Amino acid sequence: MHVSFNLAADLDPALKSAALAAGLPDAAAFTPEIRTADPKHGDFQANGTLGFAKARKLNPRAVAEQIVTALPASIRESYDVSIAGPGFINFTLKPAMLLAWLRAYSTPAALTAGAASAHAGQTWVVDYSSPNTAKQMHVGHLRSAVIGEAICRLLTFTGAKVIRDNHLGDWGTQFGKLIYGFKRWADPVALATDPIEELERIYKLGHAATPDDSPELDEARRELVALQNGDPESVALWKKFSDVSLAAFQQIYDRLGIRFDYNLGESFYNDKVGRVYSELLGTKIAEDSAGALVVFHDEHPRFSRNTERPNPFMVRKADGASGYASTDLATALYRTEHFGAHGIVVVTDFRQGDHFEQLFLTVKKWFAAKHYRLPELHHVTFGAVTGEDGKALKTRDGGTIKLKALLDEAEERAFAIVTEKNPDLPESERRDIARAVGIGAVQYADLSQNRSSNYVFSWDKMLALDGNTATYLLYAVTRLHSIFRKLNLPAGDTAQESAASPLETSAELTLARKLAKFPDAIRLAADSLRPHFLCLYLYELAGEFSAFYTSDKVAVDEAPVRARRLLLCSRTLLTLETGLHLLGLRTITRM
């Protein structure tokens, strides 16, 4: 029996072939529209018959009956097929097919091989996190880092080559003030013990000491000009700031399980903006406006020059300085030419929506005019993190919460819970569990929300042992490990699983059906670049497992029944761990 990873994928060509075999008029135009069905109707549903039949003035139910009659034997071997209402075609997986799927997809390698999608073999650049150098990461940096990493893992799982690029804010006017302040107020001891904290202190002093129209600001600007002109002392300081910042950022990334292939900040593109200016002028996409180089998108209702308040895309400022638009255009070209990107994903706060909409419009016109290959361009936006009062998350004294402090508190809260539940475990083990649970709780609380929405940060909710939380899912994983530990058996023992008898009970079949829907969750999350779809699936899977475990005893005397129930436990464990790893979480075996 042939077993596809994505079972619904077999139905599409089978239904199209059946439409042709049935001799339907204009059969080549039939689109099945396969969807995951409401469980009371089956596993999958084909909805395309209605629109196809109505457009040709045919009876939809009669058309559905003709298609079902012409279905190949392989589909009928695998599914119970029925017609509902005016012509919906429902497919319910047979127990034998469910068992075959569970046996076929028994390892992480098998799941990965099966998950290949249209992205397979393509190169995708994902730009995420992107903090400013010489500043500490705060809670506002959390969402980009966590969502971006999950997207990278999902794209990799579906077969893409993913390049992770941390587009650092490491250039611009703030460095003149920072160098100005560094030369006056740097504390060597503080730089040695907590360099990023010291750089932030120095910048605040430098900023306060250089108000508009002051001689001090002119001096800070001269420091910036010296840096931009390659003055060795200034460049050495700037490099020191960058190295110190990256080392501090990496400590946060290590805790979140994040790694980058490149840290190509704005400075990297400083010598590449000249080509952008000349090509946009040469193709007449950009024009001079009061000395500035701008692009108007007159076809767009918000960016046209004909609006009441024109909002052009500022490619080069009137004083000749580059800005975000300049370097972002150079970045898009570099990623396309140097990395050969088929797709580019940029993960930022929703407030940058207008900037990236204009950026992508400009890139499309520019690449078309120059006959450059255009990659897929995606701006992945996200809402804000708020406190339970609905306002921006702040410290008690009204300051910005540092990301390091947030993660420290997550671990300490988790440690208190683990210690209360398992005081006899060695402290080192309790600390290790607390790291996985605490950090995982923060990550999952973010990922489980639709990224377009704001979400409320609540320690009690994210560390709860019930509900859609990392704590609940990690507990399900440890519960599964304990089943195999008590039976002194490894999970995924093929010799044990080969003795499994066909699935019979309602709870067994419901859990098996949920496991076979894992590919749908992966496809939906990867195609939409929305990890919350995978979170919802994992939460529902853990719930189905709990219902199965309550209903059907696993360690029964009948060997074939025990084998099939252990098979279900093993695949649930594999799927939960695989899904949580795709979200960037670390799993544990005890809790």
C-alpha positions in Angstrom: 0.0 0.0 0.0 1.4 3.4 -1.1 1.5 5.8 1.8 2.1 9.5 1.2 3.2 11.8 4.0 0.5 14.3 3.1 -2.4 12.0 2.5 -4.6 14.8 1.0 -2.0 15.3 -1.7 -3.0 11.9 -3.3 -6.7 12.9 -3.4 -6.2 15.9 -5.7 -4.8 14.0 -8.7 -7.1 11.0 -8.1 -10.2 13.3 -8.3 -9.0 15.1 -11.4 -8.3 11.8 -13.1 -11.7 10.5 -12.0 -13.4 13.6 -13.5 -11.7 12.9 -16.8 -12.5 9.2 -16.7 -16.2 10.0 -16.0 -16.3 12.0 -19.2 -17.5 15.2 -17.6 -17.7 18.2 -19.9 -14.7 20.4 -19.6 -13.2 17.9 -17.1 -9.7 19.3 -17.4 -10.9 22.5 -15.6 -12.1 20.6 -12.6 -10.4 21.7 -9.3 -11.2 19.3 -6.3 -10.5 21.9 -3.6 -9.4 19.4 -0.9 -9.8 20.5 2.7 -9.5 19.0 6.1 -13.0 17.9 7.0 -15.0 18.4 10.2 -14.3 15.1 12.0 -18.0 14.1 12.0 -17.9 14.1 8.2 -14.5 12.3 7.7 -10.9 13.2 7.3 -10.9 15.2 4.1 -13.5 16.8 1.9 -13.6 17.8 -1.8 -15.7 21.0 -2.2 -14.9 21.7 -5.9 -17.8 19.8 -7.4 -20.4 22.5 -6.5 -18.7 25.4 -8.2 -17.6 23.3 -11.2 -21.2 21.9 -11.7 -23.0 25.2 -11.2 -20.8 27.0 -13.7 -21.7 24.4 -16.3 -25.4 24.2 -15.3 -25.0 20.6 -14.2 -26.5 18.9 -11.1 -23.7 19.0 -8.4 -24.7 15.8 -6.7 -24.9 13.9 -10.0 -21.5 15.2 -10.9 -20.1 14.1 -7.5 -21.6 10.6 -8.0 -20.0 10.3 -11.4 -16.6 11.3 -10.0 -16.9 8.9 -7.0 -17.8 6.0 -9.3 -14.7 6.7 -11.4 -12.3 6.9 -8.5 -9.3 4.5 -8.8 -9.1 1.3 -6.7 -6.2 2.6 -4.7 -8.3 5.4 -3.2 -11.2 3.0 -2.3 -8.6 0.7 -0.6 -7.5 3.6 1.6 -10.8 5.5 2.2 -14.5 5.1 2.9 -16.0 7.6 0.4 -19.4 9.2 0.7 -21.3 12.1 -0.7 -23.0 14.7 1.5 -25.5 17.4 0.8 -25.5 18.9 -2.7 -22.2 17.3 -3.7 -19.5 17.4 -1.0 -17.3 14.3 -1.4 -16.0 13.1 2.0 -13.1 10.7 2.6 -12.6 8.8 5.8 -9.3 7.0 6.3 -9.6 3.2 6.8 -8.0 1.7 9.9 -5.5 -0.2 7.7 -4.4 3.0 6.0 -4.0 4.8 9.3 -1.8 1.9 10.6 0.3 1.9 7.4 0.8 5.7 7.8 1.9 5.3 11.4 4.4 2.6 10.4 5.8 4.5 7.4 6.5 7.7 9.3 8.3 6.3 12.3 11.4 8.5 12.6 12.4 12.2 12.5 14.2 11.4 9.2 11.0 9.9 7.7 9.0 12.9 8.7 11.5 15.3 7.3 11.7 13.4 4.0 8.0 13.3 3.7 7.5 17.0 4.5 9.2 18.3 1.3 7.1 21.0 -0.3 7.3 23.5 -3.2 10.1 25.2 -1.2 12.3 22.1 -1.5 15.7 22.9 -3.1 15.0 26.6 -2.9 17.1 29.2 -1.0 15.3 31.4 1.4 16.8 34.3 3.4 15.1 35.0 6.7 15.9 38.4 8.3 14.9 38.5 11.9 15.8 39.8 15.4 17.9 42.7 14.0 18.7 44.6 17.3 20.7 47.8 17.4 24.4 47.4 18.4 25.5 49.1 21.7 22.0 48.6 23.2 20.6 45.8 25.3 17.9 43.6 23.9 14.6 44.2 25.6 11.2 42.6 25.6 10.3 44.3 22.3 13.0 42.2 20.5 11.4 38.9 21.7 8.8 38.4 19.0 11.0 38.9 16.0 13.6 36.5 17.3 11.2 33.7 18.3 8.9 34.0 15.3 11.8 34.3 12.9 13.5 31.2 14.3 10.3 29.1 14.1 9.8 30.2 10.4 13.4 29.2 9.7 12.9 25.7 11.1 9.6 25.2 9.3 11.1 26.2 5.9 14.1 24.0 6.5 11.8 21.1 7.5 9.9 21.5 4.2 13.1 21.2 2.2 14.3 24.8 1.7 17.9 25.9 2.2 17.5 28.6 4.8 20.0 31.4 5.4 19.5 33.2 8.7 20.6 36.8 8.5 20.7 39.2 11.5 20.4 42.6 9.9 21.9 44.6 12.7 21.3 48.3 13.3 25.1 49.1 13.4 25.4 52.3 11.4 24.0 55.8 11.5 24.0 59.0 13.5 23.8 57.4 16.9 27.5 56.3 16.6 28.7 59.8 16.4 27.1 60.5 19.8 28.4 57.1 21.1 32.0 57.8 20.1 31.7 61.3 21.5 30.5 59.9 24.9 33.0 57.0 24.9 36.0 59.3 24.7 34.7 61.2 27.7 32.9 58.9 30.1 33.9 55.3 29.4 34.5 53.2 32.6 37.2 50.5 31.8 36.0 48.4 34.8 32.3 48.5 33.7 33.4 47.7 30.1 35.2 44.6 31.3 32.3 43.3 33.5 29.1 44.3 31.6 30.1 46.0 28.4 26.7 46.3 26.7 25.3 48.0 29.9 28.2 50.4 29.9 27.8 51.2 26.2 24.1 52.0 26.7 25.0 54.3 29.7 27.6 56.1 27.6 25.2 56.6 24.7 22.6 58.1 27.0 25.2 60.5 28.3 26.4 61.3 24.8 22.8 61.9 23.6 22.0 64.2 26.6 25.2 66.2 26.1 24.5 66.9 22.4 21.2 68.8 22.1 20.1 70.2 18.8 22.0 73.3 17.5 24.8 72.8 20.1 28.6 72.9 19.5 28.6 69.5 21.2 26.3 68.1 18.5 28.6 69.5 15.8 31.5 67.6 17.4 29.5 64.4 17.6 28.7 64.8 13.9 32.4 65.3 13.2 33.0 62.0 15.0 30.4 60.3 12.7 32.0 61.8 9.5 35.4 60.5 10.7 33.9 57.1 11.1 32.2 57.2 7.7 35.5 58.3 6.1 37.3 55.4 7.6 39.4 57.1 10.3 41.3 54.1 11.9 40.7 55.1 15.5 36.9 55.6 14.9 36.6 52.4 12.9 38.4 50.5 15.7 36.0 51.9 18.3 33.0 51.1 16.1 34.3 47.5 15.6 34.7 47.2 19.4 31.1 48.3 19.9 29.9 45.7 17.3 32.0 42.8 18.8 30.8 43.5 22.3 27.2 43.8 21.2 27.3 40.6 19.2 28.8 38.7 22.2 26.0 40.0 24.4 23.3 39.2 21.9 24.7 35.7 21.4 24.2 34.9 25.1 20.4 35.6 24.6 20.3 33.7 21.4 21.9 30.7 23.0 19.2 30.6 25.6 16.5 30.8 22.9 18.2 28.1 20.7 18.9 30.6 17.9 21.9 30.8 15.6 22.6 33.0 12.7 24.6 32.3 9.5 25.3 36.0 9.0 25.2 39.2 10.9 25.2 41.6 8.0 24.2 44.9 9.5 23.5 48.2 7.8 27.2 49.0 7.7 27.8 46.1 5.3 25.7 47.8 2.6 27.3 51.3 3.0 29.4 50.9 -0.1 26.6 49.3 -2.1 24.0 52.1 -2.2 25.7 53.9 -5.0 24.6 51.2 -7.5 21.0 51.5 -6.1 21.0 55.3 -6.8 22.4 55.0 -10.3 20.1 52.2 -11.4 16.9 53.7 -10.0 17.8 57.0 -11.7 18.8 55.3 -14.9 15.5 53.4 -15.1 13.5 56.6 -14.1 12.0 54.8 -11.2 13.4 57.4 -8.8 13.4 61.1 -9.3 14.8 64.3 -7.7 12.5 66.0 -5.2 14.0 69.2 -3.6 17.4 67.6 -3.7 16.3 64.2 -2.3 16.1 61.0 -4.4 12.5 59.6 -4.0 10.2 57.0 -5.6 6.5 57.8 -5.9 4.1 54.9 -6.4 1.3 56.8 -8.1 -0.7 53.6 -8.7 -1.0 53.1 -4.9 -3.7 55.1 -3.1 -1.5 55.9 -0.1 1.8 56.5 -1.7 0.8 58.5 -4.7 2.1 62.1 -5.2 -1.5 63.0 -5.8 -2.7 62.4 -2.3 -3.3 65.2 0.1 -0.1 64.4 2.0 2.3 62.7 -0.4 4.5 60.1 1.2 7.3 59.1 -1.2 9.9 56.4 -0.6 13.0 58.4 0.4 15.9 56.6 -1.3 18.5 59.3 -0.6 18.1 62.3 1.7 18.6 65.9 0.4 21.9 66.2 2.2 23.2 63.1 0.3 22.9 60.7 3.3 21.6 57.2 2.9 18.8 55.8 5.1 16.9 52.7 5.8 15.4 52.7 2.2 18.9 52.9 0.7 20.4 50.0 2.6 17.2 47.9 2.4 17.2 48.2 -1.4 20.9 47.2 -1.5 20.1 44.3 0.9 17.4 43.0 -1.4 19.7 43.0 -4.4 22.6 41.4 -2.5 20.4 38.6 -1.2 19.1 37.9 -4.7 22.5 38.1 -6.4 24.9 36.7 -3.8 22.7 34.2 -2.0 20.5 33.3 -5.0 17.4 33.8 -2.9 14.2 32.4 -4.2 12.4 33.9 -1.2 13.1 36.7 1.3 11.3 36.9 4.6 11.7 40.0 6.8 10.3 39.7 10.4 9.5 43.0 12.0 6.9 44.9 14.1 3.7 45.8 12.2 4.6 49.6 12.5 7.1 49.1 9.7 4.4 48.0 7.4 4.4 51.1 5.2 8.1 51.1 4.8 8.3 47.5 3.6 5.2 47.8 1.4 7.0 50.7 -0.5 10.3 48.8 -0.4 8.8 45.8 -2.1 6.9 47.9 -4.6 10.2 49.6 -5.5 12.1 46.3 -5.7 9.5 44.8 -8.1 9.7 47.8 -10.4 13.5 48.0 -10.3 14.1 44.3 -10.9 11.6 44.3 -13.7 13.3 47.2 -15.4 16.7 45.6 -15.1 15.5 42.1 -15.9 16.7 40.8 -12.5 15.1 37.6 -11.2 12.5 38.6 -8.5 12.3 36.4 -5.4 9.2 36.0 -3.3 9.1 38.9 -0.9 7.3 38.5 2.5 7.0 41.0 5.3 6.1 39.0 8.4 4.6 41.4 10.9 3.6 41.0 14.5 1.7 42.8 17.2 2.9 44.1 20.5 3.4 42.4 23.8 1.3 44.0 26.5 0.9 43.7 30.2 -2.4 42.4 31.7 -3.5 46.1 31.8 -3.3 46.2 28.1 -0.5 48.7 28.1 3.1 48.2 27.0 5.0 45.7 29.2 7.2 47.8 31.6 9.2 47.3 34.8 7.6 48.5 38.1 9.5 51.8 37.8 8.2 52.3 34.2 11.4 51.2 32.4 11.8 48.9 29.5 12.1 45.2 30.5 15.4 43.8 29.4 15.1 40.5 27.6 17.9 38.9 29.8 15.9 39.8 33.0 12.7 38.4 31.5 14.4 35.0 30.7 16.0 35.0 34.1 12.6 35.4 35.8 11.1 32.7 33.6 13.7 30.2 34.7 13.3 31.2 38.4 9.5 30.9 38.3 9.8 27.5 36.5 12.4 26.3 39.1 10.0 27.2 42.0 7.3 25.1 40.3 9.6 22.1 39.6 10.9 22.2 43.1 7.4 22.2 44.6 6.4 19.2 42.4 9.6 17.3 42.6 11.7 18.4 45.7 13.7 15.1 45.7 15.2 15.7 42.3 18.9 16.9 42.4 19.1 20.7 42.1 21.1 20.4 38.8 18.3 18.4 37.2 15.7 20.8 38.6 17.6 23.7 37.1 17.9 21.9 33.7 14.1 21.2 33.7 13.4 24.8 34.7 15.5 26.2 31.8 13.5 24.1 29.3 10.2 24.9 30.9 10.8 28.6 31.6 12.3 29.6 28.3 9.9 27.3 26.4 7.0 28.9 28.2 8.1 32.4 27.0 8.7 31.2 23.4 5.4 29.2 23.2 3.3 32.0 24.7 4.5 34.2 21.8 4.2 31.6 19.1 0.8 30.2 20.0 -0.8 33.6 19.3 -1.7 34.7 15.8 1.4 36.8 15.1 -0.8 39.7 13.7 -2.4 40.3 17.1 -1.1 41.8 20.3 -0.8 39.4 23.1 -1.1 39.7 26.9 2.0 38.6 28.8 0.9 36.6 31.9 3.2 34.4 33.9 0.4 32.5 35.5 -1.1 31.5 32.1 2.2 30.7 30.3 3.4 28.4 33.2 0.0 26.7 33.7 -0.1 22.9 33.5 -3.4 23.1 31.5 -4.4 25.0 28.5 -2.5 25.7 25.3 0.9 26.3 27.0 4.4 24.9 26.7 4.2 23.6 30.2 1.2 21.4 29.2 2.9 20.1 26.1 6.2 19.4 27.8 4.3 17.6 30.5 2.6 15.4 27.8 6.1 14.6 26.4 7.4 13.6 29.8 4.3 11.5 30.5 4.9 9.6 27.3 8.6 9.0 28.2 7.5 7.7 31.6 5.3 5.1 29.9 8.2 3.6 28.1 10.4 4.0 31.1 8.0 2.0 33.3 7.8 -0.8 30.7 11.6 -0.7 30.2 11.1 -0.3 26.5 12.5 2.2 24.0 10.1 4.4 22.1 9.9 3.4 18.5 11.0 -0.2 18.9 10.2 -1.7 15.4 10.3 -5.3 16.7 7.7 -4.5 19.3 5.5 -2.4 16.8 5.6 -5.1 14.1 3.2 -7.2 16.3 0.6 -4.5 16.4 -2.9 -5.6 15.5 -5.3 -3.3 13.5 -6.7 -0.2 15.2 -10.1 -0.8 16.7 -11.3 1.4 19.5 -12.8 4.9 19.0 -9.9 6.5 21.1 -7.3 4.6 19.0 -8.7 5.7 15.7 -9.3 9.3 16.8 -5.6 9.6 18.0 -4.3 8.0 14.8 -6.4 10.3 12.6 -5.0 13.3 14.5 -1.4 12.0 14.0 -2.0 11.6 10.3 -3.0 15.3 10.1 0.5 16.5 11.2 1.4 17.2 7.5 -1.6 19.5 7.2 -0.4 21.5 10.2 3.1 21.8 8.8 1.9 22.8 5.4 -0.4 25.5 6.8 2.2 26.9 9.2 5.0 26.9 6.6 2.9 28.3 3.7 1.3 31.1 5.7 4.5 31.8 7.8 2.3 31.5 10.9 3.7 29.2 13.5 0.5 29.4 15.7 -1.2 26.8 13.3 1.4 24.2 14.4 0.9 25.2 18.1 -2.8 24.7 17.9 -2.3 21.3 16.3 0.2 20.1 19.0 -2.2 21.3 21.7 -5.1 19.3 20.1 -2.9 16.3 19.6 -1.9 16.3 23.3 -5.6 16.5 24.2 -6.4 13.5 21.9 -3.6 11.5 23.5 -4.8 12.3 27.0 -8.3 11.1 26.0 -6.8 7.9 24.5 -4.7 7.3 27.6 -7.6 7.7 29.9 -9.9 5.5 27.8 -7.5 2.6 26.7 -5.0 1.0 29.0 -1.7 0.6 27.3 0.1 -2.1 29.3 -2.5 -4.8 28.6 -1.7 -8.6 28.6 -2.7 -9.1 24.9 0.6 -8.6 23.0 -0.9 -7.3 19.7 -3.2 -4.8 21.5 -0.3 -3.6 23.7 1.9 -3.3 20.6 -0.6 -1.1 18.7 -1.1 1.2 21.7 2.6 1.5 22.3 2.8 2.3 18.6 0.3 5.2 19.1 2.3 6.4 22.2 5.6 6.3 20.2 4.2 8.3 17.3 2.6 10.8 19.5 5.9 11.3 21.3 7.7 11.6 18.0 5.2 14.1 16.6 5.1 16.3 19.8 8.9 16.4 20.1 9.3 17.1 16.3 6.7 19.9 16.5 8.1 21.5 19.6 11.6 21.4 18.1 10.3 23.1 15.0 9.0 25.9 17.2 12.4 26.3 18.7 11.6 24.6 22.1 13.8 22.1 23.9 12.1 19.0 25.2 12.8 17.0 28.4 12.2 13.5 29.6 11.2 14.2 33.2 9.3 17.1 34.8 
